[in-house]
Amino acid sequence: MMKPSDLIGQPKIDKEEATAMRVMITGGLGFIGSQMVRYLLETVPDIHIINVDALTYAGNLENLKDYENDPRYEWVHASIGDQATLDRVLAENPVDVIINFAAESHVDRSILSAAPFVTTNVLGTQVLLELARTHHVPRFLQVSTDEVYGSLPLGGSNWFSETSPLTPNSPYAASKAAADFLCLAAFRTYGQDVVITRCSNNYGPYQFPEKLIPLFITNGLEGKTWPLYGDGQNVRDWLHVSDHVRALWMVALQGKSGQIYNIGGHNEKSNREVAEALADILHLPYSVITPVADRLGHDRRYAIDSQKITKELGWHPLVDWEQGLRDTVQWYKDHEAWWKAIKTGAYLEYYQQQYGPLRKDSPSA
């Protein structure tokens, strides 16, 4: 059996080889996963993508409707915990890399019920790792989050690096940290070719409108107020999804086995700053922002040090924060049918449960 030390620093995949790759993407009907599928189909000529997605509440067939008849793309309706189905798929369709996006990812929902997060994020990842070993998949990319590092103090100058200790504070973050440890254990124990990425908060097109930026945009377009947790001073580092998927492909092709790569946007903003920036773009008064009871265990600050991926692979973010935010607002304006179809039924029930009664209409500008 190959030792983990034999894998570290192994030769990078040639770009010409990458054009004929077969890729399994899990969770490819969600926000970031669907953007990964789009990016690969648009930039890698001869690629073939198998998208495994259970189509849970955050998955949406409309996210990839443009490609449903593309011969380079196929969707398998299955969860990552469905070992029998995925075993059959991999036996019939050998792949060069698995990129695991599939995850329950909303912290608020993990506070209400942690069980689905353990089932998908931990047990599902373990199933995928075992199948990747059984079918000799050359590379496994685990898409993780900066939330596994825990929280930094406000006003500090320190950032999370790849060697920072993991101190997750929410059930969601704990489940992702557990999945990361399983991946590292697979590398160290079995010599499995695994790489891990940890990104900062993403924003951009097709993001499910329970997350902060699309929630505020769509509520603004509907004339509703914006629920802002606590004092609104919690700081996040924002990364445009297009910069993220570009970084992920670089890591998939060139990242060193057994390594972790942080992917940060270098846009640290408080939640109130984000809300006020969106209000400015939408020409709404700041009074649209409505404080609500703070989230339990709310982390104060995330900040990513992404020097490693910049130095080793040459990646750096390209999307300007202000322009990216304006473009995102415009996308939601142009795709009203997409998000209005989501903000009904179970979504509204969850919204009421999470935020309680809010003023229905926002003040006029």
N, C-alpha and C positions, 0 to 999 in steps of 0.2 A: 504494500500500500504506500502511496506517495505521502511523504511527511509534509506537514504544514510549511516547514522551512523551505521545502522544495518549490512551493508555490509563490512565496513572497518575491516580488520583483520579476516574475515570469514575463516573457516577451509580450508586448502589446499586440492587439489584433490589428492587422493591416486594414486600412480603409477600404481597399478593394475587396478584401474578404468580407467586410461588413455589409457590402451591398447585396450579398446573397444569403444573408442570415435568416434563420427562422427564430422568431421570438415569441415566447408566451408571456403575455401581460395579464396579470390578475387584477381584478377591480378596474377594468378598462372602460367601464361605462360611468364611472364616477368623474369627479372634477379633474384631478391631475392625471389619472389614468387615461381618460379620453383625450386629453391634450397630448399625452405621450404617443398614443396611437396616431393622432393627426400629424404630429411632428414627423414620425417615422415614415408614414405613407407619403408625406409631401417631400421628404428630403432624401430618402434611401430608396433607390430605384427598384431593386429586385427583392426587397424584403417580403417576408410572409409573416403575418401576425395572427396568433391565436389568442383571442380575448376571452378569458374565463371570468365571468361575472354572474353573481347570484341575483342581480337585479333587485337589491333591497331598496329601501325608501330613497336613498341618495343616488342610486344608479338610474340612468335615464337613456333609453334607446335613442331619443332625439339627439343626444350628444354626438352620436356618430352616424346619424341617418344619411349623411352625404356619402358614406363609404360602405353602406350595407350590401351593395352589389359589386364591390371591388373584389376581384379574384384573389388579391393579396391579403384579404382580411376575412376572418371568420369568428363568429361569436359562439362560445359554448356556455350554455345556461347551467351553471353549477357553482357551488360555493367551494372555497379552497379546502374545506374540511371533507368534501366528498371524495374520499380516497379512491373508491372503485371507478368513478367516472374519469377522474384525472389520470389514473393509472392506464385506463384504456386509451385516452386521448394521447398521452405521451408515448405509448407503445405504437400507436398508429402514425404519430406525427412527431418524430424526434426534433428537438429544438436545441439551439445553441446557447440560449440564455433565458432564464426566467426572471422577470422583473415584478416583484411583489408589491403592488399597491393596495391589494384588498385589505380593508380594515374598517372597523367601526372607528370613527375619528372625531366625534363631537364631544368635547369635555362635559358639557352640560348633560348630555344623555348618559354619559358614563356615571355621573353622580346619581342620576335617577335609578340606574340599574347597571351594575358592572358585569353581569353574567354574559351578555352578548359580546362584550369586549374581550373577555377571556376566551370565549369559544372561537371567535374569528381570529383575533390578533395573536393569540398564543397557540392554541391547539391547531388552528388552520395553518399557521406558519410551520409548525412541526410536521404536519402532513406534507406540505410542499417540500420541505427539506429532505424528508425521507424519500419522496418520489423522485426528487432531483438526483439523489444518490443512486437509487435503484435503476434509473434510466440513463445514468452517466451524462447528465446535463453539464456541459462544460463550465457554466457560470451561473451563480444565483445572486441577484441584486435585491437586497432588502431595503425598501424605502421606509425610513424611520422619521423621527421628528426631534427638534431641539427640546421638546418638552420633557424628554427623558432626563435631562440634566437638572431639572428642578427650577428654582427661582434665584434671580440675582437681586441685590438691593437697588432701589431707585437711586439714580444719581451717581452710580459707580462707573468706573472706567474699565472694569474687567469684562471679558467675554467668555463664552463657552468654547473650549477647544475640544479636539477629539479625545484628549486624555482627561478631561474633566470628569469627576466622579458622577455616577448616575444617582440622582436623588429625586425620583418622580413623586409628584404630590397629588395627582388625580388618578382615579382608576384607569382612565384612558392612557395616561403617560406610563403608569406601572405596567400595563399590558404590552405597550410597545417596547419598554425596556426589557421585559421578559423575552419577547420575540428576538430582540437584538442579542441577548445572552445565548439563546438557542442557536442563533446563526454563528456566533463566535465559537460556541462549543462544537458545532459541526465542523468548523474549520480546524480547530485544535485537536479534536478527537479523531476525526475521519479523514482529515486532509482534504475536505470539500472546498471547492473554489467558491468562496463567499465574499462579497463586499457589501458594506452598509453605508447608506447616506443618511444624514440628519439635516433636515431643512428648517428654515424659519417659516413664518406664516406666509402662505401663498394667497394671491389674489389674481383676478382676471376673469375671462369669459367662462361661462358654464359652471360657475361655483354655486353649489346648493344654497338657496337663500335663507338658511338658518345661521350661516356664518356672518361675522360682523359687517364686512363691506357690502356684500350683496343684500343683506337684510336691511341695512340703512338705505341703500339706493332704492330698492323696490318699495320699501315703506314710504320713502320720499315721493316716489312716482305715484303711489296710491293715496297720498295725502294723509298718511298716518305718522304718528310720532315714533321716535327711535329710542328703544330701551337701552340705556347705558348703565353697566354695572358699577355700583359703588361711587367712588369719587372720579372715576374715568382716567386715573393717572397710571393705570397698568400699561407698561411699555412692551411693544412687540417689534420685531425686526421683519419688515415686509419684503417679499420676494415675488416678482411677477412670474406667473406659471410658465411662461415661455422660456424664461431664463432657467427655471428649475429643470424642465424636461431636457433642455440642451445639456445641462450639467449631468443629468442622469445618463444620457447616452454616452457622454465622454467617459464616465465612470464604468459603464457597462463594457466599453471597448478597451479602455486603457488603465482602469484602476487596478491597484495591486491587491492580490488575494489576501484575505484576512484583515484588510484595512478598513478604516472608517473615514468618511469624507463629509465634513460640514459644508452646507450650501446656504449661504446667507445673502440677503439683499442689501445689507448695509443701509437700511432705512428704518432707524429706530424712531418710533412715533408712539405717543400715548394714545389710548383709545379715544380720548376727547379730541386730540389733535386730528385724528383720522376723521372723526365725526364732523368737526368744524370744516375740514378741507372738503368733505363731501357736500356739506351744506352750502359752502361757497360755490361749488361747481353747479349745484342744483338751484342756486339762487333762493335758498331758504334761510330763515332766521335761525340763530342758534337755539332759540327757544323750542325748536322741534326736538331737541335732545332732552330726553326725560330720564332722570336718574331712577334706577330701581335697586332693590336689595342686592347686595354683592353676591357673586358666586361663592359657594363654599370652597375654602382652600385656594382662593384665587391667587395665582402666581403674579408677582409684581413686575418682574422684568425678564425678558429673554433677549439675549444678544449673542450673535454667532461670529466666531472667528473662522473665516474660510480661507486663510492663507495657504493651507495645505493643498487644496484643490487648485488654487491659482498657481502655486509654484510647481506642482507635479504635472498638472494637465493643461494649464494655461487658460482655465475658465475664469471669467469674471462677469458680473451682471451687466446687461446692455440696456435694459429698459429704465428710463428716467422715471422716478417716483411720481412726479407731478403729471407727466404725460401719460404714464401708465394708468394713473387713477382717472384722468379725464377719458381715456380710451375705454376703460372699464365701465364708467358711467354711460358712455355712448352706446356700448354694446347692449347693456340692459335696456336702454331706451329703444334700441332697434329690434330687440328680441322679446318684446312684451309677452307674446303668446307662449314662449318657452317658460318663463317664470310664473306667469299667471296660472298655467296648468298645474304647477307644483303647489302654489299657495292656496290650497283648498283642503277640505276634509280633515284627514289626520294631521296635516301640517298645522292647520288652524287650532286644532285641539291641543297639540303640543305647545304651540305658541302661548295659548291662554294658560296652560299649566305652568309654563316656565316663567312668564313675565307677569301674570295676573292681569287685572283690568287696567287698561291704559286709556288715556284720552284718544278717542277714535280719530279725530281730525287734527292735523297739525295747524299751527297758526299760519295765516297767509303771509306771503313774503312782503 
